[in-house]
Each structure stands twice: as C-alpha cells, then as structure tokens.
Amino acid sequence: MSEETGFTTMAAAKAKGEVPEVRVGMLGYSFMGKAHTNAYKKIPYMMYPPPAIPRLDVICGRGKEAVAEAAKRYGFREACSDDWKTMLDGCARNIDLFDNCGPNNVHMDPTIYAMKLGKHVLCEKPIARTAEEAKQMVDVAKSTGVKNMVAFNYRFVPAVRQIRNLIDSGALGKIYHWRAVYLQEWILPHYNTPKIWRLDKSVAGSGALGDLGAHIIDLAHYLVGGVKTVSAMAKTFITERPLAENPDKMGTVDVDDAFVSLCEFENGALGTFESTRFALGRKNFNCFEINGEKASVRFNLERFNEFEIFYRDHEPKETSGWTTVLVTEGYHPWWANWWPHGHVIGWEHTFVHEITHLLDCIVNNKEVGPHGATFEDGYRSAVICDAILKSAEIKKQVDIKY
Ligand SMILES: NC(=O)c1ccc[n+]([C@@H]2O[C@H](COP(=O)([O-])OP(=O)(O)OC[C@H]3O[C@@H](n4cnc5c(N)ncnc54)[C@H](O)[C@@H]3O)[C@@H](O)[C@H]2O)c1
C-alpha cells in the first residue's frame, strides 16, 4: 500500500498474487476524458476478471474550478492544476499510467515527459501534429521501454477485430481494394462553428485529416498493411471564422475542412480515403469496404454491431449475395464479457476494450501490437497524413518513407 495515495502498488499486488492496481493520471477532462473515465470505471466489473484495477488518481486540465469539478464527477482522488508538468512532477508522481486526453498540441511534450519518468502512456489520436513530433515520441518510447499506445479505438470494435481475424485466416485472399470514408457535418455554415482548436493548425496540426482521416488511415494499416504512395487534394471551404474566445474578431482557418486521397499499398492493393466535416446529414459516418480475391467485407460504424460479407464461392449459388453478420456471439471478440447474444453494445465500449488491452500489456508485460496501435503505428499514420498534405500542396504523387 502506498502511504501517499492509499492505493496498492502494482509490484506489491503481483507479489501477493492479487489483481494489481494501475494508478492513472489523466490530462484533459472533456470529451475523451469522459470516454476514457467511463472505460476505467467499467473495466473492473465488466472485463471480469480484469487484468488490473484502474485507480483514478490525479486529473489535470484547463481551469482550476473545472478540474476540481471533473475530479469530483469522475471520482479522481485528486484534482491538479492546469499545468501538466506540475502534475507529473508533483501530485501524479506515483501514477503508473499517464493518459493524455488533451488537444494535439499537448500530446508530444507531456507524453515524452511522462515516459522519461518511467510512466506507461496512452495518448489520444492523432499521436501528434506532425510525423516529426511523432518520431520523437517513438524514439523516447523505445529508449524508455514503457508500454505505449495511441487511442485508435476503432481497432477495438468487435466487428473490426473480427474482420482482421478473417483477413489473418486467409478468408479474403489477396486484397485488391481499400475504400474508406469518415464523414461529419458539424462545421457546415448553418452550425456557425467558431474557430475552435480543431480549426487551428498550431493546435491541431491538420483539420479533417488528423481528426477523422487518421482513424481510417490507421484502420488501413491495421487491415491491409503499409502504404507505398499517395496523391491527394485538400480544401478549406470557410477560411475565416469568429474566434471562439472573442466572437467579434475573425480568425483564419489554416487547416483542411476536407480531403480526398488515393493510395497504393506495399502489397499492391489500391486504396481511397475521404474525410470531411462538411458532409450534410453525416454525423459520424466511418465506413470502409475491402475487396479481396475470395471475399469482400464492409463495415459502417453506424451499424456498430455488424459487418457485411460477400463470399465468391458461396454455396448454393442461388443464395449467394452480401450477408450481414451480427457480431454478438460469445465467440466474437470481447463478447464473452458483455451480454447474451443480440444484446448490442456501442461506441463507448471500444474504449473499454482498448484500455483493458493496455492494462493487460502493462501488468503482464505483453506487446501492445499488433492489435493495439503502438506509438510506431501512430507515427506511420502521421507520415501518411503529412504526405497527403504535401501531395495536395504540390499537386503531385508523394512516395512514403516511414
Ligand atoms: N478516439 C476518438 O474517437 C477521439 C474522439 C474525439 C477526440 N479525440 C482526440 O482526443 C483529444 C482530445 O479531444 P477532445 O475532443 O476530448 O477535446 P476537448 O476540447 O473536448 O478536451 C480537451 C481537454 O484538454 C484540456 N486542455 C487543453 N489544453 C490543455 C493544456 N495546455 N494543458 C492541460 N490541459 C489542457 C482541456 O481543459 C480539456 O479538458 C484530441 O487529440 C482528439 O483528436 C479522439
């Protein structure tokens, strides 16, 4: 038992054969802070027996009162100031896992600082604003040897993992095509969205590309493999918006509102990616299709619990066609921990699966990859994002060097 925090240390629990506690320090309490906290709370009783009991130790973010309120609401032992360095040097010095749910401009420095203190790290996506920043994070992850994971949570949708299992088993055969879109609508003119951090290059790095495109680029890496070359177009439809903090003043939007890209994979497959936050009617439309030699598959996040498959050699031929598979059986990924079949789960459960995986890796010294996205995977996704912007800028195809 740690005298300072009252939590059992990981090593002490393991020595006694008990489920160890992993003490969590979190940066950011808003959208992702809430999604991750929800997962930490569910893990001990839903992912039973859990690899570890997450303990919500310290949280920091913007604004003293807001952090204190978040700590109370989420059940963190302590609220820290809005300065992540003060948190990591001070009240969070006993944590085991640093969970970075901050905007993209506070991914690199705090995460590197935490790794150098020997903390395991979970960092929201995109791993960083540029591949150059991401590379620095990979280098420190390698030199410190801490467990590192980027929160590419769509790898942890049961249907997506089932598709990966099918690909690994050879059920699709050679893959010819990857076709992915991730579409939203919340910065269309009628929303009157001000210039928030997601529209500011100095904070976000890029626009729809890093926000949405990074997810489908990571899924392409996970399901199809490395990318050899890309070409792309990117567009900013509204170049000036009122500043979020001072609506009387206008600010320039210096990130892409939308991009489309073509790619060739190292294995010869051709792929397309499209992301936008201007797709009227599309709320969170994350959809991909893979066409293989023996089967094609299709996944749509809005149909979270299922995927579609078309088998070339389906018998009898008369009933051949696209089939919808409901991924809720006990033998499907993670399902044994949830409900009787057909009792569906949702988006927030991806974080439960993702963080359970990371805790297992931390406590049992397992590899985060290939199913979890390592910082190396985050870097590879950042390399593609940079190449897409470069291609759009120079109006030429760009070859990928990871
Ligand atoms: N995996 C996903 O599906 C998914 C979904 C949304 C966002 N994200 C990613 O999660 C990250 C956070 O996004 P969000 O939507 O939660 O953002 P948000 O704006 O809702 O929250 C950001 C949090 O960071 C804190 N913060 C901001 N600057 C800080 C600083 N300098 N020091 C300390 N705290 C600071 C804020 O107080 C706030 O609590 C981003 O990288 C985003 O790309 C991932």
The ligand as a MOL file (V3000), in Angstrom:
LIG
                    3D

  0  0  0     0  0            999 V3000
M  V30 BEGIN CTAB
M  V30 COUNTS 44 48 0 0 0
M  V30 BEGIN ATOM
M  V30 1 N -10.5210 8.3630 -30.3280 0
M  V30 2 C -11.5350 9.1390 -30.7090 0
M  V30 3 O -12.5350 8.6660 -31.2370 0
M  V30 4 C -11.4650 10.6190 -30.4630 0
M  V30 5 C -12.6370 11.4020 -30.4930 0
M  V30 6 C -12.5090 12.7610 -30.2050 0
M  V30 7 C -11.2920 13.3250 -29.9210 0
M  V30 8 N -10.1720 12.5470 -29.9460 0 CHG=1
M  V30 9 C -8.8470 13.1210 -29.6570 0
M  V30 10 O -8.7790 13.3370 -28.2480 0
M  V30 11 C -8.0210 14.5160 -27.9640 0
M  V30 12 C -8.8610 15.4400 -27.1130 0
M  V30 13 O -10.0510 15.7540 -27.8100 0
M  V30 14 P -11.3890 16.1740 -27.0310 0
M  V30 15 O -12.4790 16.0810 -28.0170 0
M  V30 16 O -11.5030 15.4350 -25.7630 0 CHG=-1
M  V30 17 O -11.0470 17.6890 -26.7600 0
M  V30 18 P -11.7880 18.6870 -25.7760 0
M  V30 19 O -11.5530 20.0380 -26.3140 0
M  V30 20 O -13.1820 18.2200 -25.5210 0
M  V30 21 O -10.9600 18.4930 -24.4060 0
M  V30 22 C -9.6200 18.8550 -24.2860 0
M  V30 23 C -9.2020 18.8050 -22.8300 0
M  V30 24 O -7.8280 19.1510 -22.7200 0
M  V30 25 C -7.6570 20.1630 -21.7150 0
M  V30 26 N -6.5210 21.0140 -22.1420 0
M  V30 27 C -6.4480 21.7940 -23.2430 0
M  V30 28 N -5.2270 22.3890 -23.3060 0
M  V30 29 C -4.5480 21.9940 -22.2050 0
M  V30 30 C -3.2570 22.2920 -21.6920 0
M  V30 31 N -2.4200 23.0920 -22.3490 0
M  V30 32 N -2.8900 21.7300 -20.5240 0
M  V30 33 C -3.7310 20.9060 -19.8720 0
M  V30 34 N -4.9720 20.5840 -20.3080 0
M  V30 35 C -5.3760 21.1220 -21.4620 0
M  V30 36 C -8.9760 20.9070 -21.6740 0
M  V30 37 O -9.1680 21.5010 -20.3910 0
M  V30 38 C -9.9730 19.7840 -21.9450 0
M  V30 39 O -10.3040 19.1430 -20.7290 0
M  V30 40 C -7.6250 15.1000 -29.3130 0
M  V30 41 O -6.3310 14.7140 -29.6130 0
M  V30 42 C -8.6110 14.4830 -30.2980 0
M  V30 43 O -8.0770 14.3420 -31.5920 0
M  V30 44 C -10.2490 11.2210 -30.1830 0
M  V30 END ATOM
M  V30 BEGIN BOND
M  V30 1 1 1 2
M  V30 2 2 2 3
M  V30 3 1 2 4
M  V30 4 1 4 5
M  V30 5 2 4 44
M  V30 6 2 5 6
M  V30 7 1 6 7
M  V30 8 2 7 8
M  V30 9 1 8 9
M  V30 10 1 8 44
M  V30 11 1 9 10
M  V30 12 1 9 42
M  V30 13 1 10 11
M  V30 14 1 11 12
M  V30 15 1 11 40
M  V30 16 1 12 13
M  V30 17 1 13 14
M  V30 18 2 14 15
M  V30 19 1 14 16
M  V30 20 1 14 17
M  V30 21 1 17 18
M  V30 22 2 18 19
M  V30 23 1 18 20
M  V30 24 1 18 21
M  V30 25 1 21 22
M  V30 26 1 22 23
M  V30 27 1 23 24
M  V30 28 1 23 38
M  V30 29 1 24 25
M  V30 30 1 25 26
M  V30 31 1 25 36
M  V30 32 1 26 27
M  V30 33 1 26 35
M  V30 34 2 27 28
M  V30 35 1 28 29
M  V30 36 1 29 30
M  V30 37 2 29 35
M  V30 38 1 30 31
M  V30 39 2 30 32
M  V30 40 1 32 33
M  V30 41 2 33 34
M  V30 42 1 34 35
M  V30 43 1 36 37
M  V30 44 1 36 38
M  V30 45 1 38 39
M  V30 46 1 40 41
M  V30 47 1 40 42
M  V30 48 1 42 43
M  V30 END BOND
M  V30 END CTAB
M  END
